[in-house]
Amino acid sequence: MIDFESLIFNIDIDRRFIPHPGSLLVAEPFLRERYFHHSVICLVDYEERGSAMGIVLNNRTSYTLQEILPSVTAEKPIPVYCGGPMSCDRLYFMHTLGDLIPDSREIVPGLYIGGDFDTVLSIVNDGYPVEGHLRFFLGYSGWDAEQLDGELLKSVWAVTDIPSVSSMLSGEEDAYWHSVVRSMGEKYRGWLYHPRNPHSN
């Protein structure tokens, strides 16, 4: 059977990129799953034919950090993002602050996950800029052994490297996905112009 949507909108996944911690999974444009439509996921853990863990970077929730944590006293509302469908009652955070937050884990040079939360709380409450430097997530995205490898074979995701650490924690929603797709080059240009419902054209 010919997949006309893929032919028309250039759904041609480049398989040269091998996933690794710190690489991005970019949802193909026709993926309609609730948590992953136009999502960009940063892989935190990955082993070939093993399990994997990642955080959706661009899916904003309706919550603010102040609503979730009464100990946050910063005046400016701090958005919280949905990292994925697993452990949605648990808060995660990624940042570019490095050694300023003890016990952080470096995913790729300049991008970190986790660390001492009391330090994070002090940074937030003292009014330091958050956008572009620190982002909070409810939940994460996880795959059982070989599950992600199977999805990659089915072209559910394109794999790419982080275009710029400084841009990873800025922007959101569809605009974020479009920005990452543009950074992936001419091969993916067709992804940018597909209609939200191709069957309605």
DOKOL-106657 format. One record per residue (C-alpha): x, y, z; residue number from 0. Coordinates in steps of 0.25 Angstrom, whole numbers, plus 5000, padded with zeros to 4 digits. Example, Ala and Ser with C-alpha at 12.3 -4.5 7.8 and 13.67 -1.06 7.14 Angstrom:
@c1: 5049	c2: 4982	c3: 5031	n: 0
@c1: 5055	c2: 4996	c3: 5029	n: 1
This chain:
@c1: 5000	c2: 5000	c3: 5000	n: 0
@c1: 5005	c2: 5014	c3: 4996	n: 1
@c1: 5006	c2: 5024	c3: 5008	n: 2
@c1: 5002	c2: 5036	c3: 5000	n: 3
@c1: 5003	c2: 5045	c3: 5012	n: 4
@c1: 5017	c2: 5042	c3: 5013	n: 5
@c1: 5020	c2: 5044	c3: 4999	n: 6
@c1: 5013	c2: 5058	c3: 4998	n: 7
@c1: 5018	c2: 5063	c3: 5011	n: 8
@c1: 5032	c2: 5058	c3: 5010	n: 9
@c1: 5032	c2: 5049	c3: 5022	n: 10
@c1: 5046	c2: 5043	c3: 5020	n: 11
@c1: 5053	c2: 5040	c3: 5033	n: 12
@c1: 5068	c2: 5042	c3: 5032	n: 13
@c1: 5074	c2: 5029	c3: 5039	n: 14
@c1: 5088	c2: 5034	c3: 5040	n: 15
@c1: 5086	c2: 5039	c3: 5054	n: 16
@c1: 5087	c2: 5029	c3: 5065	n: 17
@c1: 5080	c2: 5033	c3: 5078	n: 18
@c1: 5088	c2: 5035	c3: 5090	n: 19
@c1: 5086	c2: 5043	c3: 5103	n: 20
@c1: 5084	c2: 5057	c3: 5100	n: 21
@c1: 5079	c2: 5055	c3: 5085	n: 22
@c1: 5065	c2: 5060	c3: 5082	n: 23
@c1: 5053	c2: 5052	c3: 5077	n: 24
@c1: 5044	c2: 5060	c3: 5068	n: 25
@c1: 5030	c2: 5055	c3: 5066	n: 26
@c1: 5027	c2: 5053	c3: 5051	n: 27
@c1: 5015	c2: 5062	c3: 5048	n: 28
@c1: 5004	c2: 5052	c3: 5047	n: 29
@c1: 5006	c2: 5046	c3: 5061	n: 30
@c1: 4993	c2: 5050	c3: 5068	n: 31
@c1: 4996	c2: 5043	c3: 5081	n: 32
@c1: 4991	c2: 5053	c3: 5092	n: 33
@c1: 5005	c2: 5055	c3: 5099	n: 34
@c1: 5013	c2: 5054	c3: 5087	n: 35
@c1: 5007	c2: 5062	c3: 5076	n: 36
@c1: 5017	c2: 5072	c3: 5070	n: 37
@c1: 5026	c2: 5069	c3: 5082	n: 38
@c1: 5041	c2: 5070	c3: 5084	n: 39
@c1: 5047	c2: 5060	c3: 5094	n: 40
@c1: 5061	c2: 5061	c3: 5100	n: 41
@c1: 5066	c2: 5047	c3: 5103	n: 42
@c1: 5072	c2: 5046	c3: 5117	n: 43
@c1: 5075	c2: 5031	c3: 5116	n: 44
@c1: 5076	c2: 5022	c3: 5104	n: 45
@c1: 5082	c2: 5008	c3: 5102	n: 46
@c1: 5081	c2: 5001	c3: 5088	n: 47
@c1: 5070	c2: 4990	c3: 5089	n: 48
@c1: 5069	c2: 4994	c3: 5104	n: 49
@c1: 5059	c2: 5004	c3: 5111	n: 50
@c1: 5059	c2: 5019	c3: 5110	n: 51
@c1: 5055	c2: 5031	c3: 5117	n: 52
@c1: 5052	c2: 5045	c3: 5112	n: 53
@c1: 5046	c2: 5059	c3: 5115	n: 54
@c1: 5036	c2: 5066	c3: 5105	n: 55
@c1: 5041	c2: 5080	c3: 5105	n: 56
@c1: 5030	c2: 5088	c3: 5098	n: 57
@c1: 5017	c2: 5083	c3: 5104	n: 58
@c1: 5012	c2: 5094	c3: 5114	n: 59
@c1: 5002	c2: 5091	c3: 5124	n: 60
@c1: 4992	c2: 5100	c3: 5130	n: 61
@c1: 4999	c2: 5100	c3: 5144	n: 62
@c1: 5009	c2: 5109	c3: 5150	n: 63
@c1: 5020	c2: 5105	c3: 5159	n: 64
@c1: 5014	c2: 5114	c3: 5170	n: 65
@c1: 5001	c2: 5106	c3: 5169	n: 66
@c1: 5008	c2: 5093	c3: 5171	n: 67
@c1: 5018	c2: 5097	c3: 5181	n: 68
@c1: 5014	c2: 5107	c3: 5192	n: 69
@c1: 5028	c2: 5109	c3: 5196	n: 70
@c1: 5030	c2: 5116	c3: 5183	n: 71
@c1: 5029	c2: 5131	c3: 5186	n: 72
@c1: 5033	c2: 5137	c3: 5173	n: 73
@c1: 5023	c2: 5148	c3: 5168	n: 74
@c1: 5024	c2: 5145	c3: 5153	n: 75
@c1: 5017	c2: 5132	c3: 5149	n: 76
@c1: 5026	c2: 5121	c3: 5145	n: 77
@c1: 5020	c2: 5111	c3: 5135	n: 78
@c1: 5021	c2: 5096	c3: 5137	n: 79
@c1: 5022	c2: 5087	c3: 5125	n: 80
@c1: 5017	c2: 5072	c3: 5123	n: 81
@c1: 5029	c2: 5064	c3: 5122	n: 82
@c1: 5021	c2: 5051	c3: 5118	n: 83
@c1: 5010	c2: 5042	c3: 5122	n: 84
@c1: 5018	c2: 5034	c3: 5133	n: 85
@c1: 5019	c2: 5039	c3: 5148	n: 86
@c1: 5011	c2: 5051	c3: 5145	n: 87
@c1: 5011	c2: 5054	c3: 5160	n: 88
@c1: 5026	c2: 5056	c3: 5160	n: 89
@c1: 5033	c2: 5069	c3: 5157	n: 90
@c1: 5046	c2: 5069	c3: 5149	n: 91
@c1: 5054	c2: 5080	c3: 5144	n: 92
@c1: 5065	c2: 5083	c3: 5134	n: 93
@c1: 5074	c2: 5095	c3: 5134	n: 94
@c1: 5087	c2: 5101	c3: 5128	n: 95
@c1: 5092	c2: 5106	c3: 5142	n: 96
@c1: 5103	c2: 5095	c3: 5143	n: 97
@c1: 5110	c2: 5095	c3: 5156	n: 98
@c1: 5101	c2: 5106	c3: 5162	n: 99
@c1: 5092	c2: 5094	c3: 5165	n: 100
@c1: 5099	c2: 5084	c3: 5173	n: 101
@c1: 5097	c2: 5069	c3: 5169	n: 102
@c1: 5092	c2: 5072	c3: 5155	n: 103
@c1: 5094	c2: 5062	c3: 5144	n: 104
@c1: 5100	c2: 5067	c3: 5131	n: 105
@c1: 5092	c2: 5061	c3: 5119	n: 106
@c1: 5101	c2: 5068	c3: 5108	n: 107
@c1: 5111	c2: 5080	c3: 5111	n: 108
@c1: 5103	c2: 5091	c3: 5116	n: 109
@c1: 5090	c2: 5084	c3: 5119	n: 110
@c1: 5086	c2: 5078	c3: 5132	n: 111
@c1: 5075	c2: 5070	c3: 5139	n: 112
@c1: 5072	c2: 5070	c3: 5154	n: 113
@c1: 5080	c2: 5074	c3: 5165	n: 114
@c1: 5079	c2: 5080	c3: 5179	n: 115
@c1: 5064	c2: 5086	c3: 5179	n: 116
@c1: 5067	c2: 5095	c3: 5191	n: 117
@c1: 5077	c2: 5102	c3: 5183	n: 118
@c1: 5067	c2: 5103	c3: 5171	n: 119
@c1: 5056	c2: 5108	c3: 5180	n: 120
@c1: 5066	c2: 5119	c3: 5185	n: 121
@c1: 5069	c2: 5123	c3: 5171	n: 122
@c1: 5054	c2: 5124	c3: 5167	n: 123
@c1: 5050	c2: 5131	c3: 5180	n: 124
@c1: 5061	c2: 5141	c3: 5178	n: 125
@c1: 5056	c2: 5146	c3: 5165	n: 126
@c1: 5066	c2: 5141	c3: 5156	n: 127
@c1: 5062	c2: 5139	c3: 5141	n: 128
@c1: 5056	c2: 5125	c3: 5138	n: 129
@c1: 5053	c2: 5126	c3: 5123	n: 130
@c1: 5064	c2: 5119	c3: 5116	n: 131
@c1: 5071	c2: 5115	c3: 5128	n: 132
@c1: 5062	c2: 5106	c3: 5136	n: 133
@c1: 5049	c2: 5098	c3: 5132	n: 134
@c1: 5040	c2: 5090	c3: 5141	n: 135
@c1: 5032	c2: 5077	c3: 5136	n: 136
@c1: 5022	c2: 5068	c3: 5142	n: 137
@c1: 5024	c2: 5054	c3: 5138	n: 138
@c1: 5034	c2: 5048	c3: 5127	n: 139
@c1: 5033	c2: 5039	c3: 5115	n: 140
@c1: 5038	c2: 5025	c3: 5116	n: 141
@c1: 5040	c2: 5013	c3: 5107	n: 142
@c1: 5042	c2: 4998	c3: 5111	n: 143
@c1: 5053	c2: 4990	c3: 5105	n: 144
@c1: 5053	c2: 4991	c3: 5090	n: 145
@c1: 5041	c2: 4999	c3: 5090	n: 146
@c1: 5047	c2: 5012	c3: 5085	n: 147
@c1: 5056	c2: 5004	c3: 5075	n: 148
@c1: 5043	c2: 4999	c3: 5069	n: 149
@c1: 5036	c2: 5013	c3: 5068	n: 150
@c1: 5049	c2: 5018	c3: 5061	n: 151
@c1: 5048	c2: 5007	c3: 5051	n: 152
@c1: 5033	c2: 5011	c3: 5048	n: 153
@c1: 5038	c2: 5026	c3: 5046	n: 154
@c1: 5030	c2: 5031	c3: 5058	n: 155
@c1: 5042	c2: 5040	c3: 5062	n: 156
@c1: 5053	c2: 5047	c3: 5055	n: 157
@c1: 5066	c2: 5047	c3: 5063	n: 158
@c1: 5074	c2: 5060	c3: 5063	n: 159
@c1: 5085	c2: 5066	c3: 5071	n: 160
@c1: 5082	c2: 5079	c3: 5080	n: 161
@c1: 5083	c2: 5090	c3: 5071	n: 162
@c1: 5087	c2: 5100	c3: 5082	n: 163
@c1: 5087	c2: 5098	c3: 5097	n: 164
@c1: 5083	c2: 5112	c3: 5099	n: 165
@c1: 5070	c2: 5110	c3: 5091	n: 166
@c1: 5066	c2: 5097	c3: 5098	n: 167
@c1: 5058	c2: 5103	c3: 5110	n: 168
@c1: 5052	c2: 5115	c3: 5102	n: 169
@c1: 5039	c2: 5115	c3: 5094	n: 170
@c1: 5027	c2: 5105	c3: 5094	n: 171
@c1: 5017	c2: 5097	c3: 5087	n: 172
@c1: 5016	c2: 5097	c3: 5072	n: 173
@c1: 5025	c2: 5108	c3: 5070	n: 174
@c1: 5036	c2: 5101	c3: 5077	n: 175
@c1: 5034	c2: 5088	c3: 5068	n: 176
@c1: 5035	c2: 5096	c3: 5056	n: 177
@c1: 5047	c2: 5103	c3: 5060	n: 178
@c1: 5054	c2: 5090	c3: 5063	n: 179
@c1: 5049	c2: 5084	c3: 5050	n: 180
@c1: 5055	c2: 5096	c3: 5042	n: 181
@c1: 5068	c2: 5094	c3: 5049	n: 182
@c1: 5068	c2: 5080	c3: 5043	n: 183
@c1: 5070	c2: 5085	c3: 5029	n: 184
@c1: 5064	c2: 5084	c3: 5015	n: 185
@c1: 5061	c2: 5069	c3: 5016	n: 186
@c1: 5050	c2: 5072	c3: 5026	n: 187
@c1: 5044	c2: 5085	c3: 5019	n: 188
@c1: 5031	c2: 5077	c3: 5016	n: 189
@c1: 5028	c2: 5075	c3: 5030	n: 190
@c1: 5026	c2: 5090	c3: 5032	n: 191
@c1: 5015	c2: 5091	c3: 5022	n: 192
@c1: 5006	c2: 5079	c3: 5025	n: 193
@c1: 4991	c2: 5083	c3: 5029	n: 194
@c1: 4987	c2: 5079	c3: 5043	n: 195
@c1: 4977	c2: 5070	c3: 5037	n: 196
@c1: 4982	c2: 5065	c3: 5023	n: 197
@c1: 4969	c2: 5058	c3: 5020	n: 198
@c1: 4961	c2: 5071	c3: 5020	n: 199
@c1: 4969	c2: 5077	c3: 5008	n: 200
